[in-house]
Amino acid sequence: MNKTAYRNNLKERLDRLTHEVVQLKSILIYQTQPDKIKVKAAWKDLMKASEEVSNLWSGCSALEEIRSQRETN
């Protein structure tokens, strides 16, 4: 096999490998997408917990806290 044929063969093999890696990457990304139902449930739980904490909070508001920190710094 001459150098040109060897290089062409090597290039073809690398092209096939690159194509396979891209396909595998697409499959892995597709499989690791978050479950929309779980994401919605987690968000709903977070909002519920946030509301409960807000209802129980007796300190200064978040806005007041941020203002005081800015004035201090």
C-alpha positions in Angstrom: 0.0 0.0 0.0 1.5 3.3 -1.0 1.5 6.4 1.2 -1.5 8.1 -0.6 -3.7 5.0 -0.3 -2.6 4.6 3.4 -3.5 8.2 4.2 -6.9 7.9 2.4 -7.6 4.7 4.3 -6.7 6.3 7.5 -8.8 9.4 6.8 -11.8 7.2 5.9 -11.4 5.3 9.2 -11.1 8.5 11.2 -14.2 9.9 9.4 -16.2 6.8 10.4 -15.0 7.0 14.0 -15.8 10.7 14.2 -19.3 10.0 12.8 -19.8 7.2 15.4 -18.6 9.5 18.2 -21.1 12.2 17.1 -23.9 9.6 17.0 -23.0 8.3 20.5 -22.9 11.8 21.9 -26.4 12.5 20.5 -27.7 9.3 22.0 -26.2 10.1 25.4 -27.6 13.7 25.4 -31.0 12.4 24.4 -31.0 9.8 27.2 -29.8 12.2 29.9 -32.5 14.9 29.3 -34.4 15.6 32.5 -37.7 13.9 33.0 -40.3 16.7 32.5 -42.7 15.3 35.0 -40.0 15.1 37.7 -38.8 18.6 36.9 -42.4 20.0 37.2 -42.9 18.2 40.4 -39.7 19.5 41.9 -40.5 23.0 40.9 -44.0 22.7 42.4 -42.5 21.4 45.6 -39.9 24.3 45.7 -42.6 26.9 45.2 -44.7 25.3 48.0 -41.8 25.2 50.4 -41.0 28.8 49.5 -44.5 29.9 50.3 -44.4 28.1 53.6 -41.1 29.7 54.6 -42.4 33.1 53.6 -45.5 32.6 55.7 -43.4 31.7 58.7 -40.8 34.4 58.2 -40.7 37.0 60.9 -37.5 38.8 60.1 -36.9 41.7 57.7 -37.9 41.2 54.0 -35.4 40.0 51.5 -35.4 43.4 49.9 -34.6 45.1 53.2 -31.8 42.6 53.8 -30.3 43.3 50.4 -30.5 47.0 50.9 -28.8 46.8 54.3 -26.0 44.7 52.8 -25.4 47.2 50.0 -25.3 50.0 52.5 -22.8 48.2 54.6 -20.5 47.4 51.7 
